[in-house]
Amino acid sequence: MKKNMLLAWVTGLVAVLGLSVPAAASDYAREKKWADEVVPGLVVGDPVYLQTPRGHHKFLTLFTPVEGTDKAAIVVHGLGIHPDWGMVGTLRTDLADRGFTTLSIQMPILAADARGEQYPPTFPEAAERIGEAVAFLKGKGYTQIAIVSHSMGSRMSLVYLSGKPDPAVKAWASLGISVGDYKALKLPVLDLYGDNDLPPVLANAGKRKQSLSAAGSKQVVVARADHFFTGREGEMVAAVADFLNVTLK
């Protein structure tokens, strides 16, 4: 029991601080299944495959460019889904409608029945994917880049941002994150959640708010919204867009 408790503590520390641990591979077959379903029905944006530095895997991204802007948002989905799923698809398309190029990226996923506590070993690969997404956008001429993430994707984004993020990343919209705080971060952070969100998100809201030290950071609560902002997608997108308009110059 003591060994299991120690492992859980170490895993939790890794998840918050982004420390180095043996990486667990994503379920690449499941990623391919998602891609085979998403790409043929794609209406907005173009599929682009990027590759992690270690060359282990090419992963799907959905690129929606907007002409005449150097501002872009990397959209990072939550546990076990794909880059066009539900509210993630809404973010990537509606932010583009509001003038921000978007790149929604497939994050590492495990089996459909995997629990959240099984995901931290995938975080090193997740951080690599975010880094590759930043490099892709910089290669296209985007100099003002934000990360817009949800739930498990926000935990993954925190690992990337707690390391050595690219200076082109100017802001982070963190939606529905359940753990951690923002004290170590130097860039503006939007902490966005619903007042009917999951218990861990609500329980840590005060701690997260107190840790928002960077200029331009703020916490916003969407009234009558659940963890996925069901029926409140408009308010969700508006809050993110307002934040990006201020923090991306």
Order of alpha helices (4+ residues) and beta strands (2+ residues): alpha-alpha-beta-beta-beta-alpha-beta-alpha-beta-alpha-beta-beta-alpha-alpha-beta-alpha
